[in-house]
Amino acid sequence: MTIAPLAAYPALRLRRLRQADWIRRLVRESVLTPADLIWSMVVHEGEGEVPVASMPGVSRLSVKEAAKAAVEARKLGIPAIAIFPHIDGAKKDASGLMAHDPNGVIANAIKAMKDAAPEVGIMCDVALDPFTDHGHDGVIENGKILNDPTIERLIQQGLMQAQAGCDILAPSDMMDGRCGALRQALEGAGLQDVMIMSYAAKYASAFYGPYRDAIGSGKLGTGSVGNPGDKKTYQMDSANSDEALREVALDIAEGADMVMVKPGMPYLDIVSRVVEAFAMPTFAFQVSGEYAMIMAAAQNGWIDEERAILESLGGFKRAGAAGVITYFAPRAARLLGA
């Protein structure tokens, strides 16, 4: 087949829509705003800020600093903050009993942040791994992660968070049936307005490493007898796509108000499939490893840091995500407002 010269098709010059900033903005298909961001934040029991070595620019925040961050989020137009705990290793045990401590760092942070900026939503991770000495998300027996006993702990944890003022419970454990159990517990406690954003499609990923550093997670495969060396018996296999749709369908049926895909960038195809299949508010988590890679490359001068931040976040919107949980939230919001 012979292709006619471009001159034969004078109407087919797509570059006309790229020739100036104003027209590029006018025809832009996906738009990222601060309202699309959830600020991922680690809080700790001590004072001040403690830098996380593997995540340049990220620090664990004290309860007092977290409250200040909530005020900053309000000013920047960031709708919500997702908080994760770092506790003293001496307080951890095999069952994660501190996960539902009503006087713990998470409960204190929720209350302080809500007092400082009640308009900012607070999302809490419902999982045991920050509180277990073995680093797993569930109760272990004879080398096996127990599903139902873990859910019993998660219900206690979720109710504590909701009673402290948390707006969104985000179960990240990947135990079967936990969304339904949490929804039933919330309804029974008169907390029916508390939302659930399920980590519906959470993959056993290599991109979580810096987060484990940030929360001081127990080392998998060591310490406790029978401690499995990975989380592949409960988190999803990275090769699977159809399975993600089954997981999402189950969590929606159990009462999830929103769903999430984690990690984000390596699983944009999953985000797109979930949005197309369910038309549910679907979020992506730009996890610690994604953050660390961008920052490491930027600090070495290999990529443009600001452009990489916005381009990576824009990719989630282009894939159909309603929003993104990210450590870049305050930085991105400032860039977007510039």
C-alpha positions as CSV (number, residue, x, y, z in Angstrom):
1,M,0.0,0.0,0.0
2,T,1.3,3.4,-1.0
3,I,0.9,6.2,1.6
4,A,0.1,9.6,0.1
5,P,2.4,12.5,1.1
6,L,1.3,14.4,4.2
7,A,0.3,17.3,2.0
8,A,-2.5,15.2,0.6
9,Y,-4.1,15.2,4.1
10,P,-4.0,18.9,5.2
11,A,-6.5,18.2,8.1
12,L,-4.3,15.5,9.7
13,R,-1.9,17.7,11.6
14,L,-2.3,16.7,15.3
15,R,0.6,19.0,16.3
16,R,-1.8,21.9,15.8
17,L,-3.2,21.0,19.2
18,R,0.2,21.0,20.8
19,Q,1.6,24.2,19.6
20,A,1.1,26.4,22.7
21,D,0.5,25.9,26.4
22,W,-3.0,27.3,26.3
23,I,-4.2,24.9,23.7
24,R,-2.5,21.9,25.4
25,R,-4.3,22.8,28.6
26,L,-7.6,23.3,26.8
27,V,-7.7,19.9,25.2
28,R,-6.1,18.0,28.0
29,E,-7.9,14.7,28.7
30,S,-6.8,14.0,32.2
31,V,-6.3,16.7,34.8
32,L,-4.5,16.2,38.1
33,T,-5.4,18.6,41.0
34,P,-4.7,18.6,44.8
35,A,-8.2,17.2,45.3
36,D,-6.9,14.0,43.7
37,L,-4.3,13.4,46.4
38,I,-4.3,11.5,49.7
39,W,-1.2,12.3,51.8
40,S,0.6,9.1,53.0
41,M,2.2,9.8,56.4
42,V,4.0,7.9,59.1
43,V,3.5,9.0,62.7
44,H,5.6,8.0,65.7
45,E,5.4,8.1,69.4
46,G,8.3,10.5,70.1
47,E,8.9,14.2,69.5
48,G,9.6,16.1,66.3
49,E,10.5,14.7,62.9
50,V,12.6,11.6,62.2
51,P,13.9,11.3,58.6
52,V,13.4,8.0,56.9
53,A,16.8,7.1,55.3
54,S,15.4,5.1,52.4
55,M,12.8,7.8,51.5
56,P,14.6,11.2,51.1
57,G,12.3,14.0,52.0
58,V,10.0,11.9,54.2
59,S,10.1,11.9,58.0
60,R,8.1,10.2,60.7
61,L,6.0,12.8,62.4
62,S,5.1,13.2,66.0
63,V,1.5,13.6,66.9
64,K,2.1,17.4,67.3
65,E,3.7,17.6,63.8
66,A,1.0,15.4,62.3
67,A,-1.6,18.0,63.5
68,K,0.4,20.7,61.9
69,A,0.5,18.7,58.7
70,A,-3.3,18.4,58.7
71,V,-3.5,22.2,58.8
72,E,-1.1,22.3,55.9
73,A,-3.2,19.8,53.9
74,R,-6.2,22.0,54.4
75,K,-4.3,25.0,53.0
76,L,-3.0,23.0,50.1
77,G,-6.4,21.6,49.2
78,I,-5.5,18.0,49.9
79,P,-8.7,16.3,51.0
80,A,-7.4,13.4,53.2
81,I,-4.4,12.0,55.0
82,A,-3.6,8.3,55.4
83,I,-1.6,7.6,58.6
84,F,0.6,4.7,59.4
85,P,2.3,4.0,62.8
86,H,5.9,3.5,63.9
87,I,6.0,2.2,67.5
88,D,8.7,1.0,69.8
89,G,9.9,-2.5,68.9
90,A,9.6,-3.5,72.6
91,K,5.9,-3.0,72.4
92,K,5.4,-5.5,69.5
93,D,4.4,-9.1,70.0
94,A,3.3,-12.0,67.9
95,S,-0.4,-11.1,67.9
96,G,-0.1,-7.3,67.4
97,L,-2.0,-6.5,70.6
98,M,-1.0,-2.8,70.5
99,A,-3.0,-2.4,67.2
100,H,-6.2,-1.6,69.1
101,D,-4.7,0.5,71.9
102,P,-7.1,3.4,72.4
103,N,-4.2,5.4,73.9
104,G,-1.7,4.6,71.2
105,V,-0.1,6.8,68.6
106,I,-2.8,6.2,66.0
107,A,-5.7,7.2,68.3
108,N,-3.8,10.2,69.6
109,A,-2.8,11.3,66.0
110,I,-6.4,11.0,64.8
111,K,-7.7,13.1,67.6
112,A,-5.0,15.8,67.3
113,M,-5.4,16.0,63.5
114,K,-9.2,16.3,63.7
115,D,-8.9,19.0,66.4
116,A,-6.5,20.9,64.2
117,A,-8.2,20.5,60.8
118,P,-11.6,18.8,61.1
119,E,-12.3,19.4,57.4
120,V,-9.4,17.0,56.4
121,G,-10.4,13.3,56.1
122,I,-8.3,10.8,58.1
123,M,-7.7,7.3,56.7
124,C,-6.3,4.5,58.8
125,D,-4.5,1.4,57.8
126,V,-6.2,-1.7,59.3
127,A,-3.4,-4.2,59.5
128,L,-1.3,-5.8,62.1
129,D,2.2,-5.6,60.5
130,P,3.3,-2.4,62.2
131,F,2.5,-4.0,65.6
132,T,3.8,-7.6,65.2
133,D,7.3,-8.6,66.0
134,H,7.4,-10.9,63.0
135,G,6.3,-8.3,60.5
136,H,3.4,-10.1,59.0
137,D,-0.2,-8.8,58.6
138,G,-1.8,-11.6,60.6
139,V,-1.6,-14.1,63.4
140,I,0.9,-16.9,62.8
141,E,0.5,-20.5,63.9
142,N,2.8,-23.3,62.8
143,G,4.2,-21.2,60.0
144,K,0.7,-20.3,58.6
145,I,-1.1,-16.9,58.6
146,L,-4.4,-17.6,60.2
147,N,-7.3,-15.8,58.4
148,D,-10.2,-15.7,60.9
149,P,-8.2,-15.1,64.1
150,T,-6.6,-12.2,62.3
151,I,-9.9,-10.7,61.4
152,E,-10.9,-10.7,65.0
153,R,-7.9,-8.5,65.7
154,L,-8.7,-6.3,62.8
155,I,-12.2,-5.7,64.0
156,Q,-10.8,-4.5,67.4
157,Q,-8.3,-2.3,65.6
158,G,-10.9,-0.8,63.1
159,L,-13.4,-0.1,65.9
160,M,-10.8,1.7,67.9
161,Q,-9.8,3.8,64.9
162,A,-13.4,4.7,64.1
163,Q,-14.2,5.6,67.7
164,A,-11.1,7.9,67.8
165,G,-12.6,9.8,64.8
166,C,-11.1,8.1,61.7
167,D,-13.2,8.7,58.6
168,I,-12.0,5.9,56.4
169,L,-10.9,2.4,57.4
170,A,-8.5,0.9,54.9
171,P,-7.9,-2.8,55.5
172,S,-4.6,-3.7,53.9
173,D,-4.1,-7.2,55.3
174,M,-5.7,-9.2,52.5
175,M,-7.5,-11.6,54.7
176,D,-10.6,-13.2,53.2
177,G,-13.9,-11.7,54.5
178,R,-12.4,-8.8,56.4
179,C,-14.4,-6.0,54.7
180,G,-17.7,-7.7,55.5
181,A,-16.6,-8.3,59.1
182,L,-15.5,-4.7,59.5
183,R,-18.7,-3.3,58.0
184,Q,-20.9,-5.5,60.3
185,A,-18.9,-4.4,63.3
186,L,-19.2,-0.7,62.4
187,E,-23.0,-1.0,61.9
188,G,-23.3,-2.8,65.2
189,A,-21.4,-0.1,67.0
190,G,-23.5,2.7,65.5
191,L,-20.6,3.8,63.3
192,Q,-22.4,3.4,60.0
193,D,-21.0,6.6,58.5
194,V,-17.4,5.4,58.7
195,M,-16.2,4.5,55.2
196,I,-14.2,1.5,54.0
197,M,-11.5,1.8,51.3
198,S,-10.4,-1.7,50.7
199,Y,-6.9,-2.6,49.6
200,A,-8.8,-4.9,47.3
201,A,-6.0,-5.8,44.9
202,K,-2.8,-5.7,46.9
203,Y,0.1,-7.5,45.4
204,A,3.1,-9.3,47.0
205,S,5.5,-6.7,45.7
206,A,9.2,-5.8,45.9
207,F,8.2,-2.1,46.0
208,Y,7.3,-2.0,49.7
209,G,10.8,-2.1,51.2
210,P,11.2,1.5,52.2
211,Y,7.8,1.5,53.9
212,R,9.0,-1.4,56.1
213,D,11.9,0.8,57.0
214,A,9.6,3.8,57.7
215,I,7.4,1.8,60.2
216,G,10.2,-0.2,61.7
217,S,8.6,-3.5,60.6
218,G,9.7,-6.8,61.9
219,K,12.0,-8.8,59.6
220,L,10.1,-11.5,57.7
221,G,11.5,-15.0,58.1
222,T,13.3,-14.4,61.4
223,G,12.6,-14.3,65.1
224,S,9.3,-16.2,65.7
225,V,9.4,-19.9,65.0
226,G,7.7,-20.6,61.7
227,N,7.8,-17.0,60.5
228,P,7.3,-17.1,56.7
229,G,9.9,-15.3,54.7
230,D,7.3,-13.5,52.4
231,K,3.6,-12.6,52.2
232,K,2.7,-14.6,49.1
233,T,0.1,-16.8,50.8
234,Y,-2.2,-13.8,51.3
235,Q,-1.1,-10.9,49.0
236,M,-1.7,-11.4,45.3
237,D,0.6,-12.9,42.7
238,S,2.0,-10.2,40.5
239,A,1.2,-12.3,37.4
240,N,-2.5,-12.3,38.0
241,S,-5.1,-9.8,36.5
242,D,-8.4,-11.6,36.5
243,E,-8.0,-12.5,40.1
244,A,-7.9,-8.8,41.0
245,L,-11.4,-8.4,39.6
246,R,-12.6,-11.3,41.8
247,E,-11.0,-9.7,44.9
248,V,-12.6,-6.3,44.1
249,A,-16.0,-7.9,43.5
250,L,-15.9,-9.6,46.8
251,D,-15.0,-6.5,48.7
252,I,-17.7,-4.4,47.1
253,A,-20.2,-7.1,47.9
254,E,-19.0,-7.1,51.5
255,G,-19.6,-3.3,51.9
256,A,-16.5,-1.5,50.7
257,D,-17.3,2.1,49.6
258,M,-14.1,2.5,47.6
259,V,-11.3,0.1,46.4
260,M,-7.6,0.4,45.9
261,V,-4.9,-1.1,43.8
262,K,-1.4,-1.4,45.4
263,P,1.3,-0.8,44.2
264,G,0.4,1.8,41.7
265,M,2.7,2.3,38.7
266,P,3.5,-1.4,38.0
267,Y,-0.2,-2.2,38.1
268,L,-1.8,0.6,36.0
269,D,-3.5,-2.1,33.9
270,I,-5.2,-3.4,37.0
271,V,-6.4,0.1,37.8
272,S,-7.9,0.5,34.4
273,R,-9.6,-2.9,34.4
274,V,-11.1,-2.3,37.8
275,V,-12.5,1.1,36.8
276,E,-14.0,-0.3,33.6
277,A,-15.5,-3.3,35.3
278,F,-17.0,-1.8,38.4
279,A,-17.4,2.0,38.0
280,M,-16.4,2.3,41.6
281,P,-14.3,5.0,43.2
282,T,-10.9,3.4,42.6
283,F,-7.6,4.6,44.1
284,A,-4.0,3.7,43.5
285,F,-1.2,3.7,46.0
286,Q,2.1,5.2,44.8
287,V,4.1,3.1,47.3
288,S,7.3,3.8,49.1
289,G,9.5,2.0,46.5
290,E,8.0,4.1,43.7
291,Y,8.7,7.3,45.7
292,A,12.3,6.2,46.5
293,M,13.1,5.4,42.9
294,I,12.0,8.8,41.7
295,M,13.9,10.6,44.5
296,A,17.0,8.5,44.0
297,A,17.1,9.1,40.3
298,A,16.4,12.8,40.8
299,Q,19.1,13.2,43.4
300,N,21.6,11.7,40.9
301,G,20.5,14.2,38.2
302,W,19.1,11.4,36.0
303,I,15.6,12.8,35.8
304,D,13.8,16.1,36.4
305,E,12.3,15.6,39.9
306,E,9.3,18.0,39.6
307,R,8.3,16.7,36.1
308,A,8.7,13.1,37.2
309,I,6.5,13.6,40.3
310,L,3.6,15.2,38.3
311,E,4.0,12.8,35.3
312,S,3.9,9.7,37.5
313,L,0.8,11.0,39.4
314,G,-0.9,12.0,36.1
315,G,-0.5,8.5,34.9
316,F,-2.8,7.2,37.6
317,K,-5.5,9.7,36.6
318,R,-5.1,8.7,32.9
319,A,-5.6,5.1,33.9
320,G,-8.9,6.1,35.5
321,A,-8.1,6.4,39.2
322,A,-10.3,8.7,41.3
323,G,-7.2,9.6,43.3
324,V,-3.8,8.6,44.5
325,I,-2.3,7.8,47.9
326,T,1.2,9.2,47.8
327,Y,4.1,10.5,49.9
328,F,4.5,13.2,47.2
329,A,1.1,14.8,48.1
330,P,2.2,18.1,49.7
331,R,5.0,18.6,47.1
332,A,2.7,17.8,44.2
333,A,-0.1,20.1,45.6
334,R,2.4,23.0,45.8
335,L,3.6,22.3,42.2
336,L,0.0,22.2,41.0
337,G,-0.8,25.4,42.7
338,A,2.3,27.2,41.3
